[in-house]
Amino acid sequence: MHLNRIAVYITIITMLMGVSACANPGFGNKNQTGSDEAFEIMYEARSLEDDDSVINKESLLDIAIVMEQLIVKAGKEKPEISIAGDNRIRVSLSESNGDELNEIKEVINKSFTLNLRNSKGVIEMDRYDFTRNQARVVYDFDNNPGVVTDFTDAAKFEELTTRLMGQSVTINMGDFELTQLLINAPITEGTALITAQSTYDQAKDLARMINVGALPFELKELTRKR
């Protein structure tokens, strides 16, 4: 891929990412909370399409990692999150952050849909406009990491980038801003390069968030314990 060719179309202004959790040892098959456990919520990840490949072992782990990142990004104490079975995620809260239960649930319930907004905050694209599982880490000729993401309708993305040329747009998970972009020319190929990441882990986190946000799924609360 000719990264320099893509890079001339889109310029990063700033990027706001959550805490990296790509190597978090807490994501396993067992609950690893200590004796201070006070609350536990079980979620089931359900596909919104008739496609069994949407929720699998890999995507479930990515959803759990992004869930933790979004909760931390919201300023809440990090809960213990673990995988339970083939399609369930357990969220365990200690006594110290049990009073944030409703706020944490709100983050989980409202923050898993990807969207692209214009400078006025109006949603221009939703998760179905992002090609599923196609955000990936790339490197430029100077070995700097970036993220390439594809859009399902190149003509629609070209119209948007033509109409909003010279303006900023943001890519968001729910209401959480992931990155802000300045469009300096129309993009005709339906592919954008995001180049503000200084490390591989930052780029990997952003790619993961975009891929999770583009998945057609919902989280259903099954049980809650104290």
C-alpha positions as CSV (number, residue, x, y, z in Angstrom):
1,M,0.0,0.0,0.0
2,H,1.3,3.4,-0.9
3,L,1.1,5.1,2.4
4,N,2.5,8.4,1.3
5,R,-0.3,8.6,-1.3
6,I,-2.9,8.1,1.3
7,A,-1.3,10.3,3.9
8,V,-1.6,13.5,1.7
9,Y,-5.4,13.3,2.0
10,I,-5.8,13.3,5.8
11,T,-3.9,15.0,8.6
12,I,-4.1,14.1,12.3
13,I,-4.7,17.0,14.7
14,T,-4.8,15.1,17.9
15,M,-5.7,11.7,19.3
16,L,-7.3,10.8,22.6
17,M,-6.8,7.1,23.5
18,G,-7.5,5.1,26.6
19,V,-5.1,3.1,28.6
20,S,-3.5,0.3,26.8
21,A,-4.8,-3.1,27.8
22,C,-3.4,-5.3,25.1
23,A,-1.3,-7.3,27.4
24,N,-3.6,-7.2,30.5
25,P,-3.3,-10.5,32.3
26,G,-6.8,-10.1,33.8
27,F,-8.4,-11.3,30.6
28,G,-8.7,-15.0,31.1
29,N,-11.3,-17.6,31.7
30,K,-11.5,-17.2,35.4
31,N,-12.6,-14.5,37.7
32,Q,-9.4,-13.1,39.3
33,T,-10.9,-10.6,41.7
34,G,-9.7,-10.7,45.3
35,S,-11.7,-11.1,48.5
36,D,-13.0,-7.5,48.2
37,E,-15.3,-8.4,45.3
38,A,-18.7,-6.8,45.8
39,F,-20.6,-6.7,42.5
40,E,-20.6,-8.9,39.4
41,I,-22.4,-8.4,36.1
42,M,-22.5,-11.0,33.4
43,Y,-23.0,-9.8,29.8
44,E,-23.7,-11.9,26.7
45,A,-22.3,-10.7,23.4
46,R,-25.0,-11.3,20.7
47,S,-24.6,-10.8,16.9
48,L,-27.1,-8.5,15.3
49,E,-26.8,-10.5,12.1
50,D,-27.3,-14.1,11.1
51,D,-23.6,-14.7,11.2
52,D,-21.9,-16.9,13.7
53,S,-18.5,-15.5,12.9
54,V,-19.3,-12.1,14.5
55,I,-18.8,-13.4,18.0
56,N,-15.8,-15.8,18.4
57,K,-13.0,-16.3,20.8
58,E,-10.9,-13.6,19.3
59,S,-13.6,-10.9,18.9
60,L,-14.9,-11.6,22.4
61,L,-11.4,-11.0,23.9
62,D,-11.1,-7.8,21.9
63,I,-14.6,-6.7,23.2
64,A,-13.4,-7.3,26.8
65,I,-10.2,-5.3,26.3
66,V,-12.1,-2.4,24.7
67,M,-14.6,-2.5,27.5
68,E,-11.9,-2.0,30.1
69,Q,-10.3,0.8,28.0
70,L,-13.6,2.6,27.7
71,I,-14.4,2.3,31.5
72,V,-10.9,3.7,32.3
73,K,-11.4,6.4,29.7
74,A,-14.6,7.4,31.4
75,G,-12.6,8.1,34.6
76,K,-13.8,5.1,36.5
77,E,-11.8,2.6,38.5
78,K,-10.7,-0.3,36.4
79,P,-12.9,-3.4,37.1
80,E,-11.9,-7.0,36.8
81,I,-13.1,-8.3,33.4
82,S,-12.9,-11.9,32.4
83,I,-14.2,-14.2,29.6
84,A,-16.9,-16.7,30.6
85,G,-17.6,-19.4,28.0
86,D,-18.0,-18.8,24.3
87,N,-19.9,-15.5,24.3
88,R,-20.0,-14.1,27.8
89,I,-18.0,-11.4,29.7
90,R,-17.9,-11.1,33.5
91,V,-17.4,-7.6,35.0
92,S,-16.5,-7.7,38.7
93,L,-16.4,-4.6,40.8
94,S,-14.8,-4.2,44.2
95,E,-16.5,-2.6,47.1
96,S,-14.5,0.5,46.4
97,N,-16.0,1.1,43.0
98,G,-19.4,-0.5,43.6
99,D,-20.9,2.9,43.9
100,E,-20.0,3.5,40.3
101,L,-22.0,0.5,39.1
102,N,-24.7,2.5,37.2
103,E,-22.1,4.8,35.6
104,I,-20.0,1.8,34.5
105,K,-23.1,0.1,33.1
106,E,-24.0,3.2,31.1
107,V,-20.5,3.3,29.6
108,I,-20.9,-0.4,28.6
109,N,-24.4,0.1,27.2
110,K,-23.7,3.2,25.2
111,S,-20.1,3.1,24.0
112,F,-19.8,0.2,21.6
113,T,-21.0,1.7,18.4
114,L,-18.5,3.4,16.1
115,N,-19.3,6.6,14.4
116,L,-17.7,9.5,12.5
117,R,-18.9,13.0,13.3
118,N,-18.4,16.4,11.7
119,S,-17.1,19.4,13.5
120,K,-20.6,20.2,14.8
121,G,-20.9,16.8,16.4
122,V,-23.4,15.5,13.8
123,I,-23.0,11.8,13.0
124,E,-22.1,11.4,9.3
125,M,-21.2,7.7,9.4
126,D,-22.0,4.7,11.6
127,R,-20.4,1.4,12.3
128,Y,-21.8,-0.1,9.1
129,D,-19.9,2.4,7.0
130,F,-16.6,0.9,8.3
131,T,-15.4,-2.3,6.7
132,R,-15.5,-5.0,9.3
133,N,-12.1,-6.2,10.7
134,Q,-10.1,-4.1,8.3
135,A,-8.5,-1.6,10.6
136,R,-4.8,-2.6,10.8
137,V,-1.4,-1.3,11.9
138,V,0.9,-0.2,9.1
139,Y,4.3,1.5,9.0
140,D,5.5,4.4,6.8
141,F,8.9,4.6,5.1
142,D,10.4,6.0,8.3
143,N,9.0,3.1,10.3
144,N,6.4,5.2,12.1
145,P,3.2,3.3,13.0
146,G,-0.2,4.2,11.7
147,V,-3.6,2.8,11.3
148,V,-5.3,2.2,7.9
149,T,-9.1,1.8,8.0
150,D,-11.4,1.0,5.0
151,F,-15.0,2.2,4.4
152,T,-17.7,0.1,2.8
153,D,-18.8,2.7,0.3
154,A,-15.9,4.6,-1.4
155,A,-18.3,7.0,-3.2
156,K,-20.0,7.9,0.1
157,F,-16.7,8.6,1.8
158,E,-15.5,10.6,-1.2
159,E,-18.7,12.8,-1.0
160,L,-18.2,13.3,2.7
161,T,-14.5,14.3,2.4
162,T,-15.3,16.6,-0.5
163,R,-18.1,18.3,1.4
164,L,-16.1,18.6,4.6
165,M,-12.8,19.5,3.0
166,G,-10.8,21.8,5.3
167,Q,-12.9,20.8,8.3
168,S,-12.2,18.4,11.2
169,V,-14.0,15.1,11.8
170,T,-13.8,12.7,14.7
171,I,-13.9,8.9,14.9
172,N,-15.7,7.9,18.1
173,M,-16.8,5.0,20.2
174,G,-20.2,6.1,21.4
175,D,-19.5,9.6,22.8
176,F,-15.8,8.9,23.4
177,E,-13.5,10.5,20.9
178,L,-10.8,8.2,19.6
179,T,-9.1,10.5,17.1
180,Q,-9.6,13.8,15.3
181,L,-8.8,14.3,11.7
182,L,-8.4,17.3,9.4
183,I,-9.6,16.6,5.8
184,N,-7.4,18.5,3.4
185,A,-8.5,16.9,0.1
186,P,-11.2,14.5,-1.1
187,I,-10.5,10.8,-0.5
188,T,-11.5,8.8,-3.5
189,E,-10.3,5.3,-2.6
190,G,-12.4,4.6,0.5
191,T,-9.3,4.2,2.7
192,A,-7.9,6.5,5.3
193,L,-4.5,6.5,7.0
194,I,-4.3,7.7,10.7
195,T,-0.8,8.6,11.6
196,A,-0.7,10.2,15.1
197,Q,0.4,7.1,17.0
198,S,3.9,7.3,18.4
199,T,4.1,3.6,19.4
200,Y,2.9,0.3,18.0
201,D,0.7,-0.3,21.1
202,Q,-1.1,3.0,20.5
203,A,-1.7,2.1,16.9
204,K,-2.9,-1.5,17.8
205,D,-5.3,-0.1,20.5
206,L,-6.8,2.3,17.9
207,A,-7.2,-0.5,15.3
208,R,-8.8,-2.8,17.8
209,M,-11.3,-0.1,18.9
210,I,-12.3,0.6,15.3
211,N,-12.7,-3.1,14.6
212,V,-14.7,-3.8,17.7
213,G,-16.9,-0.7,17.1
214,A,-17.6,-1.8,13.6
215,L,-18.9,-5.3,14.7
216,P,-22.7,-5.7,14.5
217,F,-23.3,-6.9,18.0
218,E,-25.0,-6.0,21.3
219,L,-24.2,-6.7,24.9
220,K,-27.1,-8.1,26.9
221,E,-27.0,-8.0,30.7
222,L,-27.9,-11.5,32.0
223,T,-27.3,-11.4,35.7
224,R,-26.1,-9.1,38.5
225,K,-24.8,-10.2,41.9
226,R,-23.7,-8.6,45.0
